[in-house]
Amino acid sequence: MTERQSKSPKIDAPFPASAASSMFPMVPWAIGAQMPLTMLEGATRIQGEWARFLAERLTKDAEIQHQLFNCTSPTDAQQIGANFVHDIVSDYLTETARITAMGSQVSQGAGLDV
């Protein structure tokens, strides 16, 4: 058998690597040099806020379960359920407003008019 020799192929670049930065504005999703970075940072902040909210909601949900397990009458259970529905609707509406405001700030920071 013959042995195969692996050689790295020589790559002849049509232009120097330093020219790549000048081509950045030609990328379709790059309206401005700052936009992709601003969008990524904003998305990261929004995801962090959403994760914080979910962790808080899960803690509250666990507390509600504990209250339901320890209630002594159907009236108590009904009151706990009513309070839960009120609180969860309020929490989600507040969080929706918060995330919407964050998204608006991100789009304005990226130079997009919304």
C-alpha positions, 0 to 999 in steps of 0.5 A, a space after each residue: 500500500 502507498 502512504 498518503 501524505 497530508 499536506 496543508 493546502 496553500 490558500 491564496 487569499 484574493 485580498 489581505 485579511 486586513 481588508 475584511 474589516 472594510 467589508 463589514 458594512 457590506 454584510 446585509 444585517 449590518 446597518 451600522 457597525 454598532 448595531 449587531 453588538 447593541 442588539 446582542 447586548 440587548 438580547 442578553 439583558 432581556 434574556 437575563 431579565 426573563 430568567 430572573 422573572 421565571 425564577 421569581 415566578 417559580 418560587 412564588 408558585 412553590 409557595 402557593 403549592 405549600 399554602 394549598 397543601 396546608 389550608 384547612 378549608 375549601 374557602 381557604 383554598 378558594 381564596 388562595 387560588 383567587 389571590 394566585 390568579 390576581 398575582 400571576 396576571 399582575 406579575 406577567 403584565 408588569 414583566 411584559 411592560 418591562 421587557 417591552 421597554 427594554 426591547 424599545 431601548 435596544 432598538 433605539 440604541 441600535 439606530 432603529 426607529 420603532 
